C-alpha cells in the first residue's frame, strides 16, 4: 500500500499503514514510511474493530475501502505496516479468503479477488493480533494514546471501535471518542470524516478485570 493508501490496522489497530506519533505515553511502535512507488489505490474508508483481551493483547479487524485512481487494473495491494502483528487472514467483501504473503520489508501483500479497473473500488478486511500496545502504569491501569494520520490524500471516513474486556472499568477517554455499553462490553468509538492528510487523537485509560491483574 502506498502513500495514497497508508492504512492501519491497528490497532490498532490497527491494521493498513498508520503513521503514529506517541502522545505522552507508549502506544503503537513507530511506523516507517512506504519506500515504494505509488500504486494508485486511494483510501476512502477505514474501519478498525479491536477486541481487547483480559491480558491486554488485541484481536482486530481492519476493513479498507479504496478507489483505483490509475489508468490500469490493479490486482495486488500492499499493506506495508511493519508493525501489523500476527496477520491471520484477509477476506473480500463476500467473506472469501484472499491470498496474503509476507513482504521482505515488513507487512503483507494482499492478492485481490479480481483486478480492480480504473475508477473501480475495492473493499477487503484483514484480521490480526497485536501485543504490547498498551502501557501499564503503577496502579495496574492500561493506557493508550496516539495521534494518527492514515495517509489519505482525499477525504476519508475513519472509524475505530475499541471493545474493553468484560469487567473492565473505563477511567479516561478523550472528547473525540464516545463510550457506550453493548453486550456486556464497554465500546469506545471514534467516527469522523478526516480531511486529506489530517491527524486525529485517540486516548483512553482503563482498569482491567480483577482476575486479569
N, C-alpha and C positions, 0 to 999 in steps of 0.2 A: 504494500500500500504506500502511496506516495505522499508528498507534502499535501496534495489536494485531498488525500483520503486518510490522513492520520486519524486513527480512532483507538480508543482504549477499551481495553477490555478491562477493564477493570474493573478492576476493581473495577477495581475496581477496578472495577473492576473493571473494571476493567476491561476489557477486553478487546481492539484495534489500537492505533497509535495515539496515545495521550501524552502530551508533554507536561510533566508535573513539576511544580515548584513547591517545596515544602514550606508550610506556613507555621513556624514556631515549633512544631512537633513532628516526630518521624511519621511518615506515611509511606507511599509508594517510593521505591528507589528511583534515582534519576533516570529519565528516558533520553535516548540519544536520537538525533535527527536522522531521517532516512537519507542515505548516501546515493540512492538510485535515481535514475531519471523518472519523470512523471509518467504515470500510466494513463491518466485522463479520467479516472474514476473519481467523481466529486461527491463528497459526503453531503447528504441532505437530511439524514436522520440517524440517531444513535440512541439505543435503549440498553442500559446495563441493569440487570437484576442480580443483586448479591445477597446470598443467604449466609449470614454469619453463624458459624458453628459455636457450640459452647466453649471450645478451646481457642476461639478467635480466628481459626482458619476460615477461608471463604470458598464457597461453591458458587460460581457465577455463570451467567449467560449474557452475551453481548450480541445484540441484533443491529446490523449495519444496513442502512439504505443509501444507495449510491446511484449516480447518473453517469453514463458514458458520454463524456464531452469531446471525444476524439472523432476522427473520420474513419475509424476502423473498428472491427469487432474485437472484444476483449474476453478471453476465456479463463484467465487466472488473475487472482488478486493477491496482493502481498499484505500480510499482517506483520509489519516489521518492528513490533514491540518486543524488545529483547527481554522484558521482564513479565511476559504474559503468564508465566507459570505453567502448570500442567494442563496442556490443551487435550481435552478428551475426545471431542468430535466437533464437526461442522455440519450444519443442516441447511438445506434450502427451504424455500417458503412452504413446501408441501411436507416437510419433515424428512425428506430423503437425505441420507448421508452423503457428504461431499468429501472428495479426496483431499487430505492435508499432508504436507510434507515439511520437514524442518528446513529452515533457511540457515545456511552456514553462519550468517551474521547474527542470528537470533530471530525469533518469531517463526512464522509459518507461511507457506504458500497454500492458498485455497483454490482448488480447481472447480470452477463454476459448473452448474448442471448443463448449461449451454452457453455458447458465446453471446455476449450482450452487444447488440448492434449500436451504431452511433445514435445517440439520443435516447437509448433504452435505459431502463432502470433495473437494479438488482437488489435483492434483499437476502441476507443469509445470517445464520446465528452460529456463534462459537460458544462452546461450553468448556469451562476450565476451572482449575482450582488455584488458590493463592495462599501463601503462608507469609508470616512476618509483615503483614500490612499495618497492624495497629501497634502503638506504643502502650505499654503497661506502666502506669505510674505507681508511686509508693503506696497509694491507697488501694491498689488492686483494681483500678479502673482502666478501661481501654479508651484510647483517644485516636482520632483520625482527623487530619487537617490538610487541605491542599488547595492550591489554585490551579485550575485545569484549563488547558487550551486543546481542543480536539482537532485543530488544524484545518478547520473548514474554510474554504475560500468563497463560499456563498452562505447565506443564512441557513442554519440547520436546527432541527428540533432535537434537543438533547434531554433525555430522561434518565435519571439514576433512581433506583429503588433499593434501599438497604433494609434487610429484614433482620432485626435483632433476634437472638435465640430466645426460646420460651423462658420466662422467668427473669430475663434481663431487665434492668432499670435504666431508662434514658435519663441522663443528668444534664446534658447541654446540647443545644442544636443551634446552628446559625440561622438568621432570619430568612435566607433564601430557600430554606428547606421546610417541609411540612411533616408533622408527625401524626400518624393515625394508628388505630389498632385493627388488625384483621386476622382472623383465625388463631387468636392467641398470641400473635406476633405484633410487636411494635414495628411499623414500617416508616422509614424516613425517605421522603421523596423530594427530588429536585426535578422540576419540569419547566423548561424555558426555551424560547427561541433565541439562539445565540447568533449574533452578527458575525460577519466574516472575521476570522482570527480573534474572536472575542474570548476573554477569560472569565471564569466564574469560580467562586469559592465553595468548598464543601468542608464542613467541620462539625463533628459531633463527639460526644463522650458518653460512655455508658458503663454501668456496673454489671458484670456477668452474673449468671445464675450462681447461687451459693455453692452448688455441687461442683461448679467449674473452677472455683477458687483453690 
